[in-house]
Amino acid sequence: MLDNLTRRVAGILNGLRNKGRLSEADVTEVMREIRVALLEADVNFKVAKEFIARVKEKAVGEAVFASLTPDQTIIKIVRDELLETLGGEGVKFNYGSEPPTVILMCGLQGSGKTTTCAKLAKYLIAQGKKPMLAACDIQRPAAIKQLQVLGEQVEVPVYAKTDGTNPVQIAKEALERAKYLMRDVLIVDTAGRLSIDADLMEELKQVSQTVKPHEAFLVLDSTTGQEAVNVAEAFHNLIPITGAIFTKMDGDTRGGAVLSVRASTGVPVRFIGVGEQVEALDIFHPERVAERIIGMGDVLGIIEKAEAAFAGEDMSFVENKLSKGNFDFNDMLQTFKMMKKMGPMKNILKMIPGLGAQIPEEALDQINGADTKRIEAIIYSMTAQERANPDIINGSRRKRIARGSGTTVEEVNHLLKQFYQSRRSMKQLGQMQGRFQKMGGGRRR
């Protein structure tokens, strides 16, 4: 998600390290580079321009905070403005005062809307809800069947009619059926369209007026770039859209529309699709995304994935180790075991502070189970003392570890280098967050 932008911005900010003080020329150059990075990520030109203007104004006029170094001052300002651009605090789900809560799903054809309906149903089940799906897309012949198959997959009932009943009537009947079955959420899948079609837009408006949704989600394809802003504006002008869901965020390395839609239309991003599986739907956390973009990673995201993979187990030690940067190779082995239950390794690595933004995408793509086994072999070839205290691993110990693991000294050196770099980055992150919290800008749970 936003991989290229993260690499660029994190790299630019890293270039400020070790500067005794920042001149206006330094700030101007950094802002120019960040502006280029935003535009390359397909962020709307106006949004990028206004963002840079706000950051530059604060950076040039800001007295360097006594507790922060100059580079941390810029990082904090960029982070805060990114958070503002992304919408600040995340928006809570708006459940109706009486069941069923109605969720209206809309979007262009090909955006992944129908699949997202099933993903949202799966998410709601995890929240203890009993959702039901309504197939109101009669324009695409396979849409009803697709929703029925997905409904079976997530074990959710689907209300559908194939006798030519119009979508407005189907939505009305589905609402009554949901009440009868005592389902507490109704997700209405409406017709996708190839463009902003006047007749279909009117149909959507009538469906909305009939079911009176508590939430109206616009599903947007993240690969459409700045066109997503125009689509969002068109739908929002028709019905009160309460949130956007961006799909294909796992495949798009630019994704600048995520930054553009909220700032341009006021529609908050609520969820992001990060894969084809029905479980691949994540809540959008503006603060976490802002911090990932500037290279601070997403420690809480890792913790949540770990908690989901190890439901019922105490994961507090993981958060303590990661956030304080005091983990050792025993913790790394434990982390690998966790990662195997948490999804693709490269997605987890991207969330580690100071690591994901520095590893080239090609290298991440090459990471697989065999690579992990080689790293594990190196660690298991260490003594218990070496795993607990890596600082004692000198030249002769490295040679012994390489022989014992069937690897080379260069591979052992590379692992140690990455280990220290990651531990140092996480320790700096912990210190920086502590300072941010004193200034009222720290991470919130």
C-alpha positions in Angstrom: 0.0 0.0 0.0 1.5 3.3 -1.1 4.8 1.6 -1.4 6.5 3.9 -3.8 5.4 7.0 -1.9 6.6 5.5 1.3 10.0 4.8 -0.1 10.4 8.2 -1.6 9.2 10.2 1.4 11.0 8.1 3.9 14.2 8.5 1.9 13.8 12.2 1.6 13.3 12.7 5.3 16.2 10.4 6.1 18.4 12.9 4.1 17.8 15.4 6.8 19.6 13.4 9.4 22.5 14.9 11.2 21.8 18.4 10.1 22.7 20.8 12.9 20.0 23.2 11.9 17.6 23.7 9.0 17.7 26.6 6.7 14.8 27.9 4.6 16.7 26.5 1.5 16.8 23.0 3.2 13.1 23.1 3.8 12.4 24.3 0.2 14.4 21.5 -1.3 12.7 18.9 0.9 9.3 20.2 0.0 10.1 20.2 -3.7 11.1 16.6 -3.5 8.1 15.6 -1.5 5.8 17.4 -4.0 7.3 15.4 -6.9 6.9 12.2 -4.9 3.2 13.0 -4.2 2.5 13.7 -7.9 4.3 10.6 -9.0 2.0 8.7 -6.6 -1.0 10.1 -8.5 -2.1 12.5 -5.7 -4.4 15.2 -7.0 -2.3 18.3 -8.1 -4.4 20.7 -6.0 -4.2 18.5 -2.9 -0.4 18.1 -3.3 0.1 21.8 -3.8 -2.0 22.8 -0.7 -0.3 20.1 1.4 3.2 21.4 0.5 2.1 25.0 1.2 0.9 24.1 4.7 4.0 22.1 5.6 6.4 24.7 4.3 4.6 27.5 6.2 4.8 25.6 9.5 8.4 24.4 8.9 9.8 27.8 8.0 7.9 29.6 10.7 8.4 26.9 13.4 10.9 27.4 16.2 12.8 24.1 16.5 11.3 22.2 19.4 13.7 21.9 22.3 13.1 18.2 22.6 13.4 17.4 18.9 16.2 17.5 16.4 15.6 19.5 13.3 14.8 16.4 11.2 12.3 15.2 13.7 10.6 18.6 13.6 10.1 18.3 9.9 9.0 14.7 10.3 6.4 15.7 12.9 5.0 18.5 10.7 4.8 16.2 7.6 3.2 13.5 9.7 0.6 15.9 11.2 -0.3 17.4 7.8 -0.5 13.9 6.2 -2.9 12.9 9.0 -5.0 16.1 8.3 -5.1 15.3 4.6 -6.2 11.7 5.3 -9.0 12.9 7.5 -7.6 12.9 11.1 -9.4 10.5 13.4 -10.9 7.4 11.9 -14.7 7.3 11.5 -16.7 4.9 13.6 -19.2 2.6 12.0 -22.7 4.1 12.2 -25.0 1.4 13.4 -28.7 2.1 13.3 -30.6 2.6 16.6 -32.9 -0.3 15.5 -31.9 -3.3 13.4 -31.3 -3.8 10.6 -28.5 -1.3 9.9 -28.6 -0.7 6.1 -25.4 -0.4 4.1 -25.7 0.8 0.5 -22.8 -0.2 -1.7 -22.2 1.6 -5.0 -19.4 2.2 -7.5 -18.3 1.8 -11.1 -18.3 -1.6 -12.8 -15.0 -3.5 -12.3 -14.2 -1.7 -9.0 -14.7 -4.9 -7.0 -17.9 -3.8 -5.4 -19.7 -7.2 -5.3 -16.6 -8.9 -3.8 -16.3 -6.1 -1.3 -19.9 -6.7 -0.2 -18.9 -10.2 0.9 -15.7 -8.9 2.5 -17.7 -6.4 4.5 -20.1 -9.1 5.6 -17.2 -11.2 6.8 -15.8 -8.2 8.7 -19.2 -7.7 10.3 -19.5 -11.3 11.4 -16.2 -10.9 13.2 -17.8 -7.9 15.0 -20.6 -10.2 16.3 -23.2 -9.0 13.7 -25.6 -11.1 11.6 -25.5 -9.6 8.1 -27.6 -10.3 5.0 -26.8 -9.5 1.4 -29.3 -8.1 -1.2 -28.6 -8.6 -4.9 -29.9 -5.4 -6.5 -27.5 -5.5 -9.4 -29.6 -6.8 -12.3 -27.6 -5.1 -15.0 -24.7 -7.6 -15.0 -26.0 -11.1 -15.7 -23.4 -12.8 -13.5 -23.7 -10.4 -10.6 -26.5 -12.1 -8.8 -24.9 -15.6 -9.1 -21.5 -14.1 -8.0 -23.1 -12.6 -4.8 -24.9 -15.9 -4.1 -21.6 -17.9 -4.3 -19.9 -15.3 -2.1 -22.7 -15.4 0.3 -22.3 -19.2 0.7 -18.6 -18.7 1.1 -19.0 -16.3 4.1 -22.2 -18.2 5.3 -24.5 -15.2 4.9 -28.0 -15.3 3.3 -28.6 -13.5 0.0 -31.9 -12.1 -1.1 -32.2 -12.2 -4.9 -34.8 -12.3 -7.6 -34.3 -13.2 -11.2 -37.9 -12.6 -12.5 -37.3 -9.1 -13.8 -38.3 -7.3 -10.5 -36.7 -3.9 -10.5 -33.9 -3.1 -8.0 -35.9 -0.7 -6.0 -38.6 -3.3 -5.2 -35.9 -5.9 -4.5 -34.2 -3.6 -2.0 -37.6 -3.0 -0.3 -38.4 -6.7 -0.1 -34.8 -7.5 1.1 -35.3 -5.0 4.0 -38.5 -6.7 5.0 -36.9 -10.1 4.7 -33.9 -9.0 6.9 -36.4 -7.9 9.6 -38.2 -11.2 9.4 -35.0 -13.2 9.7 -33.8 -10.9 12.5 -30.6 -10.0 10.7 -29.1 -6.9 12.2 -27.3 -5.7 9.0 -28.4 -5.5 5.4 -25.8 -4.9 2.7 -27.3 -3.8 -0.5 -25.3 -4.4 -3.7 -26.3 -2.0 -6.4 -25.6 -2.0 -10.1 -22.1 -1.1 -11.2 -21.7 1.2 -14.2 -19.1 1.7 -16.8 -19.4 5.5 -16.4 -21.7 8.0 -14.7 -24.9 6.8 -16.4 -27.9 9.1 -15.7 -30.5 6.3 -15.6 -28.5 4.1 -13.3 -27.7 7.0 -11.1 -31.4 7.8 -10.8 -32.0 4.1 -10.0 -29.4 4.3 -7.2 -31.0 7.4 -5.8 -34.4 5.7 -5.7 -32.9 2.6 -4.0 -31.3 4.9 -1.4 -34.6 6.7 -0.8 -36.3 3.4 -0.3 -34.0 1.7 2.2 -32.7 4.9 3.9 -29.2 3.6 4.5 -27.3 4.3 7.7 -24.0 3.9 5.7 -23.5 4.5 2.0 -20.1 3.2 0.8 -18.5 4.1 -2.5 -16.2 1.3 -3.8 -13.2 2.8 -5.7 -10.5 1.0 -7.7 -7.2 2.4 -6.4 -5.6 1.9 -9.8 -7.9 4.5 -11.4 -5.7 7.3 -10.0 -7.0 10.9 -9.9 -10.2 9.9 -11.8 -11.3 8.4 -8.4 -11.8 12.0 -7.2 -14.3 12.8 -10.1 -16.2 9.5 -9.5 -16.4 10.3 -5.7 -17.7 13.8 -6.4 -20.4 12.5 -8.9 -21.7 9.9 -6.4 -21.5 12.2 -3.4 -23.5 14.9 -5.3 -26.3 12.3 -5.8 -26.5 10.6 -2.4 -24.8 11.3 0.9 -21.8 9.0 0.7 -20.5 8.3 4.2 -17.3 6.6 3.2 -15.0 5.2 0.5 -13.6 1.7 0.2 -10.5 1.4 -1.9 -9.9 -2.0 -3.5 -6.7 -3.5 -5.0 -4.4 -1.7 -2.5 -2.2 -4.7 -2.4 -1.4 -4.4 -6.1 -1.2 -0.7 -6.6 2.1 0.9 -5.5 0.9 4.4 -6.1 -2.6 4.8 -4.6 -2.4 8.5 -4.4 -6.2 8.7 -4.7 -6.4 7.6 -1.1 -4.9 10.9 -0.1 -6.9 12.9 -2.7 -10.5 11.7 -2.1 -10.9 12.9 1.5 -9.2 16.3 0.9 -11.1 16.9 -2.4 -14.6 15.7 -1.5 -14.7 15.4 2.3 -15.6 11.7 1.9 -13.5 9.7 4.5 -11.8 6.5 3.5 -13.3 3.8 5.7 -11.8 0.5 4.5 -9.2 -0.8 2.1 -9.1 -4.1 0.1 -5.7 -5.8 0.3 -6.3 -9.0 -1.5 -8.8 -11.3 -3.2 -9.7 -13.4 -0.2 -12.9 -12.5 1.7 -10.8 -11.8 4.8 -8.7 -9.2 2.9 -10.5 -6.1 4.1 -8.8 -3.7 6.6 -10.1 -0.8 8.5 -8.5 2.4 7.3 -6.5 4.1 10.1 -5.4 7.6 8.9 -2.8 7.9 11.6 -1.2 4.6 10.8 -1.1 5.3 7.1 0.5 8.7 7.7 3.2 7.2 9.9 3.9 4.4 7.4 4.3 6.9 4.6 7.1 8.7 6.5 8.8 5.4 7.3 7.6 5.0 10.9 6.0 1.6 10.1 2.9 0.2 11.7 3.7 -1.5 14.9 0.1 -1.6 16.0 -0.9 -3.2 12.7 1.6 -6.0 13.3 0.3 -6.4 16.9 -3.3 -6.7 15.6 -2.4 -9.3 13.0 -0.6 -11.2 15.7 -3.6 -11.0 18.0 -5.8 -12.2 15.2 -3.5 -15.1 14.4 -3.0 -16.0 18.1 -6.5 -15.3 19.5 -6.7 -15.6 23.2 -2.9 -15.5 23.7 -1.1 -12.6 25.5 0.7 -10.6 22.8 1.7 -7.7 25.1 5.4 -8.9 25.1 5.5 -8.5 21.3 4.3 -4.9 21.5 6.8 -4.1 24.3 9.7 -5.6 22.4 8.9 -4.1 19.0 8.1 -0.6 20.3 11.1 -0.4 22.6 13.5 -1.9 20.1 15.1 -4.2 22.7 14.3 -7.6 21.0 16.9 -10.3 20.4 17.3 -13.2 18.0 15.0 -15.4 20.3 12.3 -12.8 19.7 13.0 -12.8 16.0 12.5 -16.6 15.9 9.2 -16.1 17.7 8.2 -13.4 15.3 8.9 -15.7 12.3 6.6 -18.3 13.8 3.9 -15.6 14.2 4.4 -14.2 10.7 3.7 -17.6 9.2 0.1 -17.3 10.6 -0.2 -13.6 9.7 0.0 -13.7 5.9 2.6 -13.0 3.3 6.0 -12.2 4.8 6.7 -9.2 2.6 3.4 -7.5 3.8 4.6 -7.8 7.4 8.1 -6.6 6.6 6.6 -3.4 5.1 5.0 -2.6 8.4 8.3 -2.8 10.4 9.7 0.7 11.2 12.9 1.5 9.3 12.9 -1.8 7.4 10.0 -2.0 4.9 10.7 1.4 3.4 14.4 0.5 2.8 14.1 -2.9 1.3 13.7 -2.7 -2.5 10.4 -4.0 -3.9 12.2 -6.6 -6.0 13.9 -8.0 -2.9 10.5 -8.1 -1.1 9.0 -10.0 -4.0 11.8 -12.6 -3.7 11.2 -13.2 0.0 9.6 -16.6 0.5 9.6 -19.5 2.9 13.1 -20.7 1.7 14.6 -17.3 2.6 13.0 -17.5 6.1 14.4 -21.0 6.6 17.9 -19.8 5.8 17.6 -17.0 8.3 16.2 -19.5 10.9 19.1 -21.8 10.1 21.6 -19.0 10.9 19.9 -18.1 14.2 19.6 -21.8 15.3 23.4 -22.1 14.6 24.0 -19.5 17.3 24.4 -20.5 20.9 21.7 -19.6 23.4 24.0 -16.8 24.7 24.5 -15.4 21.2 20.8 -15.4 20.5 20.1 -13.5 23.7 23.0 -11.1 23.3 23.9 -10.6 19.6 26.5 -8.0 20.6 29.0 -10.7 21.5 29.0 -12.2 17.9 32.5 -11.4 16.7 34.4 -12.5 13.6 35.2 -16.0 14.7 31.7 -16.6 16.0 30.3 -15.5 12.6 32.5 -18.0 10.8 31.3 -20.8 13.1 27.7 -19.7 12.6 28.1 -19.7 8.8 29.6 -23.2 8.8 26.9 -24.5 11.1 24.1 -23.1 9.1 25.5 -24.0 5.7 25.6 -20.3 4.7 28.3 -17.8 4.1 29.9 -15.2 6.4 28.5 -12.6 4.1 24.9 -13.8 4.7 25.5 -13.9 8.5 26.9 -10.3 8.3 23.9 -9.2 6.2 21.4 -10.7 8.8 23.2 -9.0 11.7 23.3 -5.7 9.8 19.5 -5.8 9.1 18.9 -6.9 12.7 20.8 -4.0 14.2 19.3 -1.5 11.7 15.8 -2.6 12.5 16.4 -2.6 16.2 17.9 0.9 16.1 15.0 2.2 13.9 12.4 0.9 16.3 14.2 2.3 19.3 14.4 5.7 17.6 10.7 5.4 16.8 9.9 4.7 20.4 11.8 7.8 21.5 10.2 9.9 18.8 6.7 8.8 19.7 7.4 9.6 23.3 8.3 13.1 22.4 5.4 13.4 20.0 3.0 12.4 22.9 4.5 15.2 25.1 3.7 17.6 22.3 0.1 16.3 21.8 0.8 14.4 18.6 1.6 10.9 19.6 0.1 7.6 18.6 -3.3 6.8 19.9 -4.7 3.3 20.5 
